């Protein structure tokens, strides 16, 4: 499974991207479950954000959803954090 996160906005307006490929990872099942839950809570179009808040694009195996602060689900927040921390 290929998981991509794109974060835009914030005070400085800096874009950040990261990607994780779960193939061959010992924790792949955990990533898959979290990614499926995060995508289920997303929208098909970018939602309106808040001033200086972040907007996110989450793509899991070609399926893209959008979300924004402060309306992230717990699963989206965990997935985004992990991908931005561990991804390339």
N, C-alpha and C positions, 0 to 999 in steps of 0.2 A: 504494500500500500504506500502510495506517495502522498504526503501531507505537506501542503504549502500554506504559509501565512504571509499576508502583506498588511502592514500597519501603516496608516497615514494619519496626518493631522498632528494634534498635540500643540503645545505652545510654540515650538520651533518649526513645525510643519515638515519635519524630516521623515522620509519614507524608510521603512525597514522591511526586509524580506528574509525569510528563512524557509528551509525545506528539510524534511526528514523522510527517508525511505526506510520502511520497516522490514524490508526483505532481509532475512537472515538474522534479525535481531532476536535475542532471547525473550525480550519483553514485547514482541510484536502483537500478541493477543490483547495486552493491556492498551497499547496504542490504538488498535482497531476499535475496541469498545469505546474508548474515549472519543475518537474521531467520529464515529457514528452518532454518538449522543450530541456532540457539538454541532454537527451538520443538521441534525434533526431540529435544533433550536434556532437555525439561521433563517434568513429571508432571501428571496430570489433577487431582490433589488436592494441597493444600498439604502439604509434607513437614515433619517435625519439625525445628526449627532448633536452634541452640545459644544459651545465655544471652547476651544482649546482641548477638546476631548479627542480620543483616538477613534478611528474607523478601521474596521478589519475586513479583509477578504480571506476566507478560508476555502481552500480547494483540496478535496480528497478524491483521488483517482479521477480527476476530470470534472467532478461535480463542485460547483462554486456556490457558496452562500456568503451573505454579508451580515455584519452586526456592528454595533457601535457602543461606546461608553455612553451612559452608565447601564445599558440594558444587556450586558453579557450574562449568559447563564453561567452557572458554576463550572459546567463542563467546558464551555467555550473558553472561559478564563484559564482553566488548567491547561487545556490543549495549546492555546496561544502562548502561554508562558513557557511550556515545555519546548515547543517548536522553536521559539525565539532564543531559548537558552541552549538547546542541544543541537539545533539544526545548523546547516551550512548555508 
